[in-house]
């Protein structure tokens, strides 16, 4: 029987790099590399906030309460 696919929000990631408005992360378990584009360019991403190697978890914006 095939194992159900996991969502990107069910995993942990390590920061690989911050490049301008992009955050590159690698899945701890699956090794998949994701590039996340900052939806708020007026609030830049910084290497101080996301240093390489930092462990992060992604949250699903569709499950957040609306403003």
Long-range contacts (C-beta under 8 A, 24 or more apart in sequence): 7-60, 8-34, 8-58, 9-57, 9-58, 9-59, 9-60, 11-57, 11-58, 12-55, 12-56, 12-57, 13-55, 13-56, 13-57, 13-58, 14-52, 14-53, 14-54, 14-55, 14-56, 15-50, 15-51, 15-52, 15-53, 15-54, 15-56, 16-52, 17-52, 18-45, 18-46, 18-47, 18-49, 18-50, 20-44, 20-45, 21-45, 23-50, 25-56, 28-55
